Amino acid sequence: MPNHLGDKMSAKRKSCSVEYKKGIVEDSHGKNLTTFCKEMKLDLRMVRKWRADYGNLSQKVDEGNAKKRKCGSGRQPLYLEQEDVICECIADKRAKALVVRRADIQAFALEMAPQFDISSEDFKVSHHWLDGFLKRYELSLRRSTTLFKLEDNEIVKRALAFKFFIDGIDFSKYQLSNMIAMEETAVNMGQGSQMTIDQRGASSIYVPSTGYESFGNFVTCVLAICLDGTKATPLIIAMGKKDKIERVSGIYVLKTEKAWCTQAVIRKWIDLMLPLVLRGGQRGLLVWDSASTHCAKDMENFLAERIDQVMIPTGMIAYLQTLDIAINKPWKSMNTLKIDWSEIRVETL
């Protein structure tokens, strides 16, 4: 004798979208509902319930609010009072410009649990709980922003001026491989000091400097892409005294006294990326930001003969720099970068 109760309990419930429910109700009009449900392998009582709720289903579809769950449904958090205290603590730390990390929240939650009579067996501070907590309080892991921020009307003004300038360039005199978009970005090799938990949508995320650069615990990475779609091999600028570019495990490495892009470093990089331009009759085009090393008179004189410049206006990198928007995100999202120079293969160029 079959165990119908066991069969029903073992059956897996399906979650149906609002559009699906509305479609089933419309398809069932004018038909014998019992026969229709047998053909569609649907529960008769459920379809009757959808019919009764047809007006609400149609409204949700029209408004674009076709979520499977009703608002407020699903399992509710068990320790709301404790979570409120944790959220207040995060807000207090951020008001003091202190960094708050995911691990800090988990540690504080465990520390606070006994004060709310919560045992360690009942409360597991898992990544799943932390993700849910951050979502409930509209928090997320944010990267620090610069204090310089333009007004909306100024952003539009500079963007239009930049487009007018670009429209006036005759790109036919350049080969696609000789037009390069380039940007430098610093990568911390120690603690990821520029990431913190903060409110979603906050326009300014302030994290004070920890002074890692004073101890050489960072490198500068030069990323570039040619306008023919070819990604240039990255160049990492590290602190050292070799002062020459080497091939290290598939990337270029340059060790200098200062681990950032000086004019001398940029000249070496340009000579590496555009040798045919510098030594032949072709012209090149560099698209980069308006950093002081790029704007310097010596750099302008160095480039003038063979290479033209397109400079992204100050404050417009986040809106106009293709590399910053589409290419550099994985690099800038990294908290740490660890390089063991003793275990990598070096090829001198």
BELZI-V354485 format. One record per backbone hydrogen bond with DSSP energy under -1.0 kcal/mol. NH is the residue of the N-H (numbers start at 0). CO is the residue of the C=O. E is the energy in kcal/mol with one decimal. If there is no record, write none. Layout:
# BELZI-V354485
NH_CO_E, NH_CO_E
This chain:
# BELZI-V354485
3_1_-1.3, 6_2_-2.1, 7_3_-2.4, 8_4_-2.4, 9_5_-1.9, 20_16_-2.1, 21_17_-2.5, 22_18_-2.3, 23_19_-2.3, 24_20_-2.2, 25_21_-2.1, 26_22_-2.4, 27_23_-1.6, 30_27_-1.8, 35_31_-2.8, 36_32_-2.5, 37_33_-1.8, 38_34_-2.3, 39_35_-2.3, 41_36_-2.7, 46_42_-2.0, 47_43_-2.2, 48_44_-1.8, 49_45_-2.1, 50_46_-2.3, 51_47_-2.1, 52_48_-1.3, 53_50_-1.5, 56_52_-2.1, 57_53_-2.6, 58_54_-1.8, 59_55_-2.0, 60_56_-2.1, 61_57_-2.4, 62_58_-2.0, 64_59_-2.3, 72_69_-2.2, 82_78_-2.1, 83_79_-2.3, 84_80_-1.6, 85_81_-2.1, 86_82_-2.5, 87_83_-2.1, 88_84_-2.1, 89_85_-2.1, 90_86_-2.3, 91_87_-2.1, 92_88_-2.3, 93_89_-2.4, 94_90_-1.9, 96_93_-1.7, 97_92_-2.8, 104_100_-1.7, 105_101_-2.0, 106_102_-2.4, 107_103_-2.4, 108_104_-2.3, 109_105_-1.9, 110_106_-1.9, 111_107_-2.1, 112_108_-1.2, 115_112_-1.5, 116_113_-1.6, 117_112_-2.1, 122_118_-1.8, 125_123_-2.3, 129_125_-2.1, 130_126_-2.6, 131_127_-2.0, 132_128_-2.7, 133_129_-2.6, 134_130_-1.9, 135_131_-2.5, 136_132_-1.8, 137_134_-1.0, 138_133_-3.3, 139_197_-2.3, 141_195_-3.6, 143_193_-2.5, 144_204_-2.6, 154_150_-2.1, 155_151_-2.1, 156_152_-2.0, 157_153_-2.6, 158_154_-2.4, 159_155_-2.4, 160_156_-2.0, 161_157_-2.3, 162_158_-2.2, 163_159_-2.4, 164_160_-1.8, 165_161_-2.5, 166_162_-2.7, 168_165_-1.9, 170_168_-1.1, 172_169_-1.1, 173_170_-1.6, 177_174_-1.5, 178_175_-1.3, 179_284_-2.8, 180_224_-2.6, 181_286_-2.7, 182_222_-2.3, 184_220_-2.3, 186_218_-3.0, 188_216_-3.0, 192_190_-1.9, 194_191_-1.0, 195_141_-2.6, 196_99_-3.2, 197_139_-2.4, 199_137_-2.4, 201_198_-1.3, 213_210_-1.1, 214_211_-1.8, 216_211_-1.6, 218_186_-2.2, 219_236_-2.0, 220_184_-2.9, 221_234_-3.4, 222_182_-2.5, 224_180_-2.1, 225_229_-3.3, 226_175_-1.0, 226_178_-2.4, 228_225_-2.0, 231_223_-1.9, 234_221_-2.0, 235_251_-2.9, 236_219_-3.5, 237_253_-2.1, 239_255_-2.8, 242_254_-2.8, 245_252_-2.7, 246_346_-3.7, 247_250_-3.8, 248_344_-1.7, 250_247_-1.8, 251_233_-2.5, 252_245_-2.7, 253_235_-2.7, 255_237_-2.5, 259_257_-1.5, 261_259_-1.1, 265_261_-2.3, 266_262_-2.2, 267_263_-1.8, 268_264_-2.4, 269_265_-2.8, 270_266_-2.2, 271_267_-1.5, 272_268_-2.6, 273_269_-3.1, 277_273_-2.0, 278_274_-1.8, 279_275_-1.0, 283_305_-2.3, 284_177_-2.5, 285_307_-2.6, 286_179_-2.9, 287_309_-2.0, 294_290_-1.9, 295_291_-1.0, 299_295_-2.2, 300_296_-2.3, 301_297_-2.0, 302_298_-2.0, 303_299_-1.7, 306_302_-3.1, 307_283_-2.7, 309_285_-2.9, 311_287_-2.5, 315_312_-1.9, 318_315_-1.1, 319_315_-2.5, 320_316_-1.8, 324_320_-1.9, 325_321_-2.9, 326_322_-1.5, 327_322_-3.2, 331_327_-2.5, 332_328_-1.7, 333_330_-1.1, 342_339_-1.6, 346_246_-3.7
